[in-house]
Amino acid sequence: MSIRIIVVDDQPLVRAGIVMLLSAEPDFEILAEAADGQEAVDLARSHHPDLVLMDARMPKVDGVTATRLIITSNTDPDCLTKVLMLTTFHDDEIVYGALRAGASGFLLKHVAPKDLITAVRTVASGGSWLDPAVAGKVIAALANVPTRGEGSSQLVERITKREREVLALMAHGLSTAEIKDRLFLSEATVKTHIARILIKTGSRDRAQAVALAYQSGLVTP
């Protein structure tokens, strides 16, 4: 089954290079290209892609704003568009803003092609991806941000002991397969635990659940 992608970047040569790289993968399908955030939002609403590869800095509507608009437009649980953010700048404010807007991953543009491809597959499958160059500071920042409404500790108390173990391993960056091996569970069981964690805590995706794990003190940076 193909991963359906929209590529967004205001620089035509950069955008063309990304499209060429991703198009070479047999399980990737490029649905459309956009040169600014508003065009990305419009295309996402009309094409319902699995993933939007979003440039952070663009004219008119920037990538963070576009991400927020795309994520809030996700009303069909069977067709949830994920956003993977790309930027040339190591800017903590942009990274933090993108994740708070609902992006499931963040990469610097100097990333190796193989890592971009892996990140696309990871995010499209429901995982999260943070460039190692910014991961530590972002996690620390998320840990210090208060949640609205019910406290983060109360939300974590909703889940079972086993689900807390799974959430803690997610927060430490383990994949579903790695969690399976660590806890001696089947992959289907791990996926069920993750689904229940998201439902019980009201998290929209794994990235938000991981942020909750740090905010609640379940794990520490």
Accessible surface in RSA format (square Angstrom, percent):
REM  Atomic radii and reference values for relative SASA: ProtOr
REM  Chains: A
REM  Algorithm: Lee & Richards
REM  Probe-radius: 1.40
REM  Slices: 20
REM RES _ NUM      All-atoms   Total-Side   Main-Chain    Non-polar    All polar
REM                ABS   REL    ABS   REL    ABS   REL    ABS   REL    ABS   REL
RES MET A   1   227.79 118.0 150.05  99.3  77.74 185.1 126.69 107.7 101.10 133.9
RES SER A   2    47.53  40.2  37.08  49.5  10.45  24.1   7.60  16.2  39.94  55.9
RES ILE A   3    26.48  15.1  26.11  19.5   0.37   0.9  26.48  19.1   0.00   0.0
RES ARG A   4    74.81  31.4  74.81  38.1   0.00   0.0  25.76  35.2  49.05  29.7
RES ILE A   5     0.00   0.0   0.00   0.0   0.00   0.0   0.00   0.0   0.00   0.0
RES ILE A   6     0.00   0.0   0.00   0.0   0.00   0.0   0.00   0.0   0.00   0.0
RES VAL A   7     0.32   0.2   0.32   0.3   0.00   0.0   0.32   0.3   0.00   0.0
RES VAL A   8     3.03   2.0   0.00   0.0   3.03   7.3   0.00   0.0   3.03   8.2
RES ASP A   9     0.89   0.6   0.89   0.9   0.00   0.0   0.07   0.2   0.82   0.8
RES ASP A  10    50.08  35.1  33.08  32.9  17.00  40.2   4.62  10.9  45.46  45.3
RES GLN A  11    87.70  49.0  86.70  63.4   1.01   2.4  25.06  53.3  62.64  47.5
RES PRO A  12    91.14  66.4  87.85  80.1   3.29  12.0  88.08  72.7   3.06  19.0
RES LEU A  13   158.75  88.4 149.15 106.7   9.60  24.1 149.84 105.2   8.91  24.0
RES VAL A  14    49.29  32.4  41.39  37.5   7.89  19.0  48.34  42.0   0.94   2.6
RES ARG A  15    37.05  15.6  37.05  18.9   0.00   0.0   0.15   0.2  36.90  22.4
RES ALA A  16    49.15  45.2  43.70  67.4   5.46  12.4  46.74  65.8   2.41   6.4
RES GLY A  17    38.81  47.9   0.00   N/A  38.81  47.9  32.44  89.0   6.37  14.3
RES ILE A  18    19.40  11.0  17.75  13.2   1.65   4.0  18.82  13.5   0.58   1.6
RES VAL A  19    23.85  15.7  23.85  21.6   0.00   0.0  23.85  20.7   0.00   0.0
RES MET A  20   145.54  75.4 135.83  89.9   9.71  23.1 101.07  85.9  44.47  58.9
RES LEU A  21    52.23  29.1  46.00  32.9   6.23  15.7  51.83  36.4   0.40   1.1
RES LEU A  22     0.00   0.0   0.00   0.0   0.00   0.0   0.00   0.0   0.00   0.0
RES SER A  23    63.53  53.7  37.80  50.4  25.73  59.3  32.33  68.8  31.20  43.7
RES ALA A  24    80.17  73.7  44.01  67.9  36.16  82.3  56.64  79.8  23.53  62.3
RES GLU A  25    36.94  21.2  35.36  26.8   1.58   3.8   0.06   0.1  36.89  30.1
RES PRO A  26   127.84  93.2  90.14  82.2  37.70 137.0 103.44  85.4  24.41 151.7
RES ASP A  27    41.77  29.3  38.23  38.1   3.54   8.4  29.02  68.3  12.75  12.7
RES PHE A  28    14.28   7.1   0.00   0.0  14.28  37.2   0.00   0.0  14.28  40.9
RES GLU A  29    78.46  45.0  74.51  56.4   3.95   9.4  28.59  55.3  49.87  40.7
RES ILE A  30    41.33  23.5  14.07  10.5  27.26  65.7  14.07  10.1  27.26  74.0
RES LEU A  31    40.45  22.5  13.92  10.0  26.53  66.7  17.24  12.1  23.20  62.4
RES ALA A  32    18.53  17.0   8.92  13.8   9.60  21.8  18.53  26.1   0.00   0.0
RES GLU A  33    76.97  44.2  61.70  46.7  15.26  36.3  17.39  33.6  59.58  48.6
RES ALA A  34     1.82   1.7   0.00   0.0   1.82   4.1   1.82   2.6   0.00   0.0
RES ALA A  35    37.94  34.9  35.86  55.3   2.07   4.7  35.86  50.5   2.07   5.5
RES ASP A  36    18.09  12.7  18.09  18.0   0.00   0.0   2.09   4.9  16.00  16.0
RES GLY A  37     0.00   0.0   0.00   N/A   0.00   0.0   0.00   0.0   0.00   0.0
RES GLN A  38    72.42  40.5  72.42  52.9   0.00   0.0  36.68  78.1  35.74  27.1
RES GLU A  39    68.71  39.4  64.65  48.9   4.06   9.7  25.84  50.0  42.87  35.0
RES ALA A  40     0.00   0.0   0.00   0.0   0.00   0.0   0.00   0.0   0.00   0.0
RES VAL A  41     0.34   0.2   0.34   0.3   0.00   0.0   0.34   0.3   0.00   0.0
RES ASP A  42    73.40  51.4  66.45  66.1   6.95  16.4  28.12  66.2  45.28  45.2
RES LEU A  43    33.05  18.4  32.75  23.4   0.30   0.8  33.05  23.2   0.00   0.0
RES ALA A  44     5.54   5.1   2.96   4.6   2.59   5.9   3.12   4.4   2.43   6.4
RES ARG A  45   116.42  48.9 101.30  51.6  15.12  36.0  46.91  64.1  69.51  42.1
RES SER A  46    77.94  65.9  44.35  59.2  33.59  77.4  49.02 104.4  28.92  40.5
RES HIS A  47    66.24  36.2  57.67  40.1   8.57  21.9  40.85  42.1  25.39  29.5
RES HIS A  48    99.34  54.3  98.83  68.7   0.51   1.3  62.36  64.3  36.98  43.0
RES PRO A  49     1.12   0.8   0.00   0.0   1.12   4.1   0.02   0.0   1.10   6.8
RES ASP A  50    45.33  31.7  43.11  42.9   2.22   5.2  10.32  24.3  35.01  34.9
RES LEU A  51     0.00   0.0   0.00   0.0   0.00   0.0   0.00   0.0   0.00   0.0
RES VAL A  52     0.00   0.0   0.00   0.0   0.00   0.0   0.00   0.0   0.00   0.0
RES LEU A  53     1.16   0.6   0.62   0.4   0.53   1.3   0.63   0.4   0.53   1.4
RES MET A  54     0.03   0.0   0.00   0.0   0.03   0.1   0.03   0.0   0.00   0.0
RES ASP A  55     6.43   4.5   5.67   5.6   0.75   1.8   0.53   1.3   5.89   5.9
RES ALA A  56     3.37   3.1   0.00   0.0   3.37   7.7   0.00   0.0   3.37   8.9
RES ARG A  57   109.13  45.8 100.05  51.0   9.08  21.6  36.18  49.4  72.95  44.2
RES MET A  58    19.42  10.1   0.00   0.0  19.42  46.2   4.25   3.6  15.17  20.1
RES PRO A  59    74.49  54.3  61.85  56.4  12.64  45.9  73.69  60.8   0.80   5.0
RES LYS A  60   182.00  88.8 124.08  76.1  57.91 137.9  88.88  80.0  93.12  99.2
RES VAL A  61    30.14  19.8  27.23  24.7   2.91   7.0  30.14  26.2   0.00   0.0
RES ASP A  62    55.57  38.9  54.24  54.0   1.32   3.1  22.05  51.9  33.52  33.4
RES GLY A  63     0.00   0.0   0.00   N/A   0.00   0.0   0.00   0.0   0.00   0.0
RES VAL A  64    24.22  15.9  24.22  21.9   0.00   0.0  24.22  21.0   0.00   0.0
RES THR A  65    48.71  34.6  48.71  49.4   0.00   0.0  31.38  42.1  17.33  26.2
RES ALA A  66     0.00   0.0   0.00   0.0   0.00   0.0   0.00   0.0   0.00   0.0
RES THR A  67     0.00   0.0   0.00   0.0   0.00   0.0   0.00   0.0   0.00   0.0
RES ARG A  68   110.01  46.2 110.01  56.1   0.00   0.0  47.36  64.7  62.65  38.0
RES LEU A  69    61.56  34.3  61.56  44.0   0.00   0.0  61.56  43.2   0.00   0.0
RES ILE A  70     3.69   2.1   2.30   1.7   1.40   3.4   2.82   2.0   0.87   2.4
RES ILE A  71    23.94  13.6  18.70  13.9   5.23  12.6  18.70  13.5   5.23  14.2
RES THR A  72    97.98  69.7  67.97  68.9  30.01  71.5  67.10  90.1  30.88  46.7
RES SER A  73    40.68  34.4  19.10  25.5  21.58  49.7  20.40  43.4  20.28  28.4
RES ASN A  74    39.81  27.5  17.00  16.4  22.81  54.9   6.31  15.2  33.50  32.4
RES THR A  75   120.55  85.7  89.99  91.2  30.56  72.8  68.96  92.6  51.59  78.0
RES ASP A  76    70.60  49.5  66.16  65.8   4.44  10.5  29.26  68.9  41.34  41.2
RES PRO A  77   108.11  78.8  88.34  80.5  19.77  71.8  89.96  74.3  18.15 112.8
RES ASP A  78   136.71  95.8  99.70  99.2  37.00  87.5  33.12  77.9 103.59 103.3
RES CYS A  79    44.15  33.4  32.67  36.4  11.49  27.0  19.02  48.2  25.14  27.1
RES LEU A  80    71.51  39.8  58.54  41.9  12.97  32.6  58.54  41.1  12.97  34.9
RES THR A  81     6.31   4.5   5.76   5.8   0.55   1.3   0.82   1.1   5.50   8.3
RES LYS A  82    35.09  17.1  34.48  21.2   0.61   1.5  15.36  13.8  19.73  21.0
RES VAL A  83     0.00   0.0   0.00   0.0   0.00   0.0   0.00   0.0   0.00   0.0
RES LEU A  84     0.00   0.0   0.00   0.0   0.00   0.0   0.00   0.0   0.00   0.0
RES MET A  85     0.00   0.0   0.00   0.0   0.00   0.0   0.00   0.0   0.00   0.0
RES LEU A  86     6.44   3.6   6.44   4.6   0.00   0.0   6.44   4.5   0.00   0.0
RES THR A  87     1.18   0.8   1.05   1.1   0.13   0.3   0.15   0.2   1.02   1.5
RES THR A  88    83.38  59.3  52.11  52.8  31.27  74.5  45.17  60.7  38.21  57.8
RES PHE A  89   103.55  51.8 101.08  62.6   2.47   6.4 103.52  62.8   0.03   0.1
RES HIS A  90    94.85  51.8  63.97  44.5  30.88  79.0  44.47  45.8  50.38  58.6
RES ASP A  91    39.70  27.8  35.02  34.9   4.68  11.1  11.16  26.3  28.53  28.5
RES ASP A  92    59.47  41.7  54.10  53.9   5.37  12.7  32.14  75.6  27.33  27.3
RES GLU A  93   143.08  82.1 130.80  99.0  12.28  29.2  51.84 100.3  91.23  74.5
RES ILE A  94    24.40  13.9  22.12  16.5   2.27   5.5  24.40  17.6   0.00   0.0
RES VAL A  95     0.00   0.0   0.00   0.0   0.00   0.0   0.00   0.0   0.00   0.0
RES TYR A  96    61.96  28.9  61.96  35.3   0.00   0.0  54.12  40.7   7.84   9.7
RES GLY A  97    17.84  22.0   0.00   N/A  17.84  22.0  17.74  48.7   0.10   0.2
RES ALA A  98     0.00   0.0   0.00   0.0   0.00   0.0   0.00   0.0   0.00   0.0
RES LEU A  99    20.34  11.3  11.11   7.9   9.23  23.2  11.12   7.8   9.21  24.8
RES ARG A 100   103.62  43.5  81.75  41.7  21.87  52.1  23.88  32.6  79.75  48.3
RES ALA A 101     6.64   6.1   0.00   0.0   6.64  15.1   2.25   3.2   4.39  11.6
RES GLY A 102     0.97   1.2   0.00   N/A   0.97   1.2   0.82   2.2   0.15   0.3
RES ALA A 103     1.11   1.0   0.00   0.0   1.11   2.5   0.00   0.0   1.11   2.9
RES SER A 104     1.85   1.6   1.07   1.4   0.78   1.8   0.30   0.6   1.55   2.2
RES GLY A 105     0.00   0.0   0.00   N/A   0.00   0.0   0.00   0.0   0.00   0.0
RES PHE A 106     0.05   0.0   0.05   0.0   0.00   0.0   0.05   0.0   0.00   0.0
RES LEU A 107     1.05   0.6   1.05   0.8   0.00   0.0   1.05   0.7   0.00   0.0
RES LEU A 108     5.87   3.3   5.87   4.2   0.00   0.0   5.87   4.1   0.00   0.0
RES LYS A 109    45.14  22.0  20.58  12.6  24.56  58.5  19.46  17.5  25.68  27.4
RES HIS A 110   146.17  79.9 112.32  78.1  33.85  86.6  86.68  89.3  59.50  69.2
RES VAL A 111    28.21  18.6  11.59  10.5  16.62  40.1  16.32  14.2  11.89  32.2
RES ALA A 112    40.25  37.0  30.44  47.0   9.81  22.3  35.80  50.4   4.44  11.8
RES PRO A 113    78.98  57.6  77.12  70.3   1.87   6.8  78.98  65.2   0.00   0.0
RES LYS A 114   144.52  70.5 138.77  85.1   5.75  13.7 108.26  97.4  36.26  38.6
RES ASP A 115    44.49  31.2  44.49  44.3   0.00   0.0   3.01   7.1  41.48  41.4
RES LEU A 116     9.34   5.2   9.34   6.7   0.00   0.0   9.34   6.6   0.00   0.0
RES ILE A 117    19.81  11.3  19.81  14.8   0.00   0.0  19.81  14.3   0.00   0.0
RES THR A 118    62.22  44.2  60.47  61.3   1.74   4.1  37.85  50.8  24.37  36.8
RES ALA A 119     0.00   0.0   0.00   0.0   0.00   0.0   0.00   0.0   0.00   0.0
RES VAL A 120     0.00   0.0   0.00   0.0   0.00   0.0   0.00   0.0   0.00   0.0
RES ARG A 121    86.12  36.2  82.95  42.3   3.17   7.5  43.44  59.4  42.68  25.9
RES THR A 122    40.32  28.7  35.28  35.8   5.03  12.0  27.84  37.4  12.48  18.9
RES VAL A 123     0.00   0.0   0.00   0.0   0.00   0.0   0.00   0.0   0.00   0.0
RES ALA A 124    22.37  20.6   2.75   4.3  19.62  44.6   3.06   4.3  19.31  51.2
RES SER A 125    95.86  81.0  52.51  70.1  43.35  99.9  50.57 107.7  45.29  63.4
RES GLY A 126    19.44  24.0   0.00   N/A  19.44  24.0  16.40  45.0   3.03   6.8
RES GLY A 127     8.60  10.6   0.00   N/A   8.60  10.6   6.30  17.3   2.31   5.2
RES SER A 128    42.70  36.1  25.41  33.9  17.29  39.8   5.79  12.3  36.91  51.7
RES TRP A 129    60.06  24.1  54.73  26.5   5.33  12.5  58.02  30.9   2.05   3.3
RES LEU A 130    47.93  26.7  30.09  21.5  17.84  44.9  30.09  21.1  17.84  48.0
RES ASP A 131     9.13   6.4   9.13   9.1   0.00   0.0   0.00   0.0   9.13   9.1
RES PRO A 132   116.78  85.1  92.75  84.5  24.03  87.3  97.28  80.3  19.51 121.2
RES ALA A 133    51.07  47.0  24.25  37.4  26.82  61.0  36.92  52.0  14.15  37.5
RES VAL A 134     0.88   0.6   0.00   0.0   0.88   2.1   0.88   0.8   0.00   0.0
RES ALA A 135    22.19  20.4  22.19  34.2   0.00   0.0  22.19  31.2   0.00   0.0
RES GLY A 136    51.51  63.5   0.00   N/A  51.51  63.5  41.32 113.4  10.19  22.8
RES LYS A 137   115.73  56.5 106.97  65.6   8.75  20.8  75.81  68.2  39.92  42.5
RES VAL A 138     3.29   2.2   1.72   1.6   1.58   3.8   3.29   2.9   0.00   0.0
RES ILE A 139    31.26  17.8  31.19  23.2   0.07   0.2  31.26  22.5   0.00   0.0
RES ALA A 140    37.42  34.4  37.15  57.3   0.26   0.6  37.25  52.5   0.17   0.5
RES ALA A 141    40.99  37.7  31.10  48.0   9.88  22.5  39.53  55.7   1.46   3.9
RES LEU A 142    13.07   7.3  13.07   9.4   0.00   0.0  13.07   9.2   0.00   0.0
RES ALA A 143    22.20  20.4   8.06  12.4  14.14  32.2   8.06  11.4  14.14  37.4
RES ASN A 144   124.11  85.6  95.58  92.4  28.53  68.7  32.23  77.6  91.88  88.8
RES VAL A 145    34.41  22.6  31.08  28.1   3.33   8.0  32.02  27.8   2.39   6.5
RES PRO A 146   114.14  83.2  95.32  86.9  18.82  68.4 106.69  88.1   7.46  46.3
RES THR A 147    43.73  31.1  20.12  20.4  23.61  56.3  18.83  25.3  24.90  37.6
RES ARG A 148   233.02  97.8 207.89 106.0  25.13  59.8  84.62 115.6 148.40  89.9
RES GLY A 149    78.51  96.8   0.00   N/A  78.51  96.8  44.53 122.2  33.98  76.1
RES GLU A 150    67.18  38.6  49.56  37.5  17.62  41.9  31.99  61.9  35.18  28.7
RES GLY A 151    27.73  34.2   0.00   N/A  27.73  34.2  25.75  70.7   1.98   4.4
RES SER A 152    14.75  12.5  12.47  16.6   2.28   5.3   0.00   0.0  14.75  20.7
RES SER A 153    59.01  49.9  55.76  74.4   3.25   7.5  34.71  73.9  24.30  34.0
RES GLN A 154    98.37  55.0  95.21  69.6   3.16   7.5  26.09  55.5  72.28  54.8
RES LEU A 155    25.79  14.4  25.79  18.5   0.00   0.0  25.79  18.1   0.00   0.0
RES VAL A 156     9.38   6.2   9.38   8.5   0.00   0.0   9.38   8.1   0.00   0.0
RES GLU A 157   128.69  73.9 105.81  80.1  22.88  54.5  40.63  78.6  88.06  71.9
RES ARG A 158   119.01  50.0  91.63  46.7  27.38  65.2  38.55  52.7  80.46  48.8
RES ILE A 159     3.92   2.2   0.00   0.0   3.92   9.5   0.60   0.4   3.32   9.0
RES THR A 160    69.02  49.1  60.50  61.3   8.52  20.3  66.36  89.1   2.66   4.0
RES LYS A 161   151.63  74.0 146.71  90.0   4.92  11.7  89.08  80.2  62.55  66.6
RES ARG A 162    86.86  36.5  84.02  42.8   2.85   6.8  24.94  34.1  61.92  37.5
RES GLU A 163     3.30   1.9   3.30   2.5   0.00   0.0   0.00   0.0   3.30   2.7
RES ARG A 164    75.85  31.8  75.13  38.3   0.72   1.7  14.84  20.3  61.02  37.0
RES GLU A 165    63.39  36.4  57.74  43.7   5.65  13.4  29.16  56.4  34.23  27.9
RES VAL A 166     0.00   0.0   0.00   0.0   0.00   0.0   0.00   0.0   0.00   0.0
RES LEU A 167     0.00   0.0   0.00   0.0   0.00   0.0   0.00   0.0   0.00   0.0
RES ALA A 168    20.54  18.9  20.54  31.7   0.00   0.0  20.54  28.9   0.00   0.0
RES LEU A 169    19.94  11.1  19.94  14.3   0.00   0.0  19.94  14.0   0.00   0.0
RES MET A 170     8.11   4.2   0.85   0.6   7.26  17.3   0.85   0.7   7.26   9.6
RES ALA A 171     5.97   5.5   0.00   0.0   5.97  13.6   0.00   0.0   5.97  15.8
RES HIS A 172   112.32  61.4  82.03  57.0  30.29  77.5  53.91  55.6  58.41  68.0
RES GLY A 173    64.19  79.2   0.00   N/A  64.19  79.2  35.66  97.9  28.53  63.9
RES LEU A 174    28.45  15.8  25.46  18.2   2.99   7.5  25.79  18.1   2.66   7.2
RES SER A 175    53.00  44.8  46.15  61.6   6.85  15.8  46.97 100.0   6.03   8.5
RES THR A 176    21.94  15.6  19.82  20.1   2.12   5.0   9.88  13.3  12.06  18.2
RES ALA A 177    48.11  44.2  46.31  71.5   1.80   4.1  46.39  65.3   1.73   4.6
RES GLU A 178    89.15  51.2  84.90  64.2   4.25  10.1  32.72  63.3  56.43  46.1
RES ILE A 179     0.00   0.0   0.00   0.0   0.00   0.0   0.00   0.0   0.00   0.0
RES LYS A 180    57.11  27.9  56.56  34.7   0.55   1.3  22.19  20.0  34.92  37.2
RES ASP A 181    88.33  61.9  74.87  74.5  13.46  31.8  33.63  79.1  54.70  54.6
RES ARG A 182   138.78  58.3 121.27  61.8  17.51  41.7  42.94  58.7  95.84  58.1
RES LEU A 183    28.88  16.1  20.51  14.7   8.37  21.0  22.99  16.1   5.89  15.8
RES PHE A 184   185.92  93.0 153.21  94.9  32.71  85.1 162.78  98.7  23.15  66.2
RES LEU A 185    39.68  22.1  27.04  19.3  12.64  31.8  33.31  23.4   6.36  17.1
RES SER A 186    60.91  51.5  46.76  62.4  14.14  32.6  49.32 105.0  11.59  16.2
RES GLU A 187    72.81  41.8  69.35  52.5   3.46   8.2  19.32  37.4  53.49  43.7
RES ALA A 188    70.48  64.8  61.66  95.2   8.82  20.1  66.50  93.6   3.98  10.5
RES THR A 189    51.10  36.3  47.27  47.9   3.83   9.1  25.80  34.7  25.31  38.3
RES VAL A 190     0.00   0.0   0.00   0.0   0.00   0.0   0.00   0.0   0.00   0.0
RES LYS A 191   116.33  56.8 110.14  67.6   6.19  14.7  62.52  56.3  53.82  57.3
RES THR A 192    58.21  41.4  53.24  54.0   4.97  11.8  32.33  43.4  25.88  39.1
RES HIS A 193    23.30  12.7  23.30  16.2   0.00   0.0  19.47  20.1   3.83   4.5
RES ILE A 194    12.93   7.4  12.93   9.6   0.00   0.0  12.93   9.3   0.00   0.0
RES ALA A 195    45.95  42.2  42.12  65.0   3.82   8.7  45.28  63.8   0.66   1.8
RES ARG A 196   119.66  50.2 119.02  60.7   0.63   1.5  22.96  31.4  96.70  58.6
RES ILE A 197     0.00   0.0   0.00   0.0   0.00   0.0   0.00   0.0   0.00   0.0
RES LEU A 198    37.89  21.1  36.12  25.8   1.78   4.5  36.45  25.6   1.45   3.9
RES ILE A 199   137.44  78.2 116.92  87.1  20.51  49.4 123.64  89.0  13.80  37.5
RES LYS A 200    63.71  31.1  56.97  35.0   6.74  16.0  49.32  44.4  14.39  15.3
RES THR A 201     8.06   5.7   0.00   0.0   8.06  19.2   0.00   0.0   8.06  12.2
RES GLY A 202    62.06  76.5   0.00   N/A  62.06  76.5  34.08  93.5  27.98  62.7
RES SER A 203    12.15  10.3   2.06   2.7  10.09  23.2   1.13   2.4  11.02  15.4
RES ARG A 204    97.75  41.0  70.56  36.0  27.19  64.7  44.33  60.6  53.41  32.4
RES ASP A 205    11.12   7.8   9.07   9.0   2.06   4.9   6.32  14.9   4.80   4.8
RES ARG A 206    30.61  12.9  30.40  15.5   0.21   0.5   6.33   8.7  24.27  14.7
RES ALA A 207    19.61  18.0  12.12  18.7   7.49  17.0  14.38  20.3   5.23  13.9
RES GLN A 208    60.91  34.1  55.36  40.5   5.55  13.2  23.06  49.1  37.85  28.7
RES ALA A 209     0.05   0.0   0.05   0.1   0.00   0.0   0.05   0.1   0.00   0.0
RES VAL A 210    21.81  14.4  21.81  19.7   0.00   0.0  21.81  18.9   0.00   0.0
RES ALA A 211     6.80   6.3   6.72  10.4   0.08   0.2   6.80   9.6   0.00   0.0
RES LEU A 212     8.76   4.9   8.43   6.0   0.33   0.8   8.53   6.0   0.24   0.6
RES ALA A 213     0.00   0.0   0.00   0.0   0.00   0.0   0.00   0.0   0.00   0.0
RES TYR A 214    15.66   7.3   9.82   5.6   5.84  15.2   0.73   0.5  14.93  18.4
RES GLN A 215    29.63  16.6   7.41   5.4  22.21  52.9   2.58   5.5  27.04  20.5
RES SER A 216    22.20  18.8   1.81   2.4  20.38  47.0   2.87   6.1  19.33  27.1
RES GLY A 217    47.58  58.7   0.00   N/A  47.58  58.7  25.71  70.5  21.87  49.0
RES LEU A 218    57.31  31.9  27.52  19.7  29.79  74.9  35.70  25.1  21.61  58.1
RES VAL A 219    12.62   8.3   6.53   5.9   6.09  14.7  12.18  10.6   0.44   1.2
RES THR A 220   101.83  72.4  88.65  89.9  13.18  31.4  57.68  77.5  44.15  66.7
RES PRO A 221   103.90  75.7  41.73  38.0  62.18 226.0  72.16  59.6  31.74 197.3
END  Absolute sums over single chains surface
CHAIN  1 A    10625.9       8402.1       2223.8       6152.6       4473.3
END  Absolute sums over all chains
TOTAL         10625.9       8402.1       2223.8       6152.6       4473.3
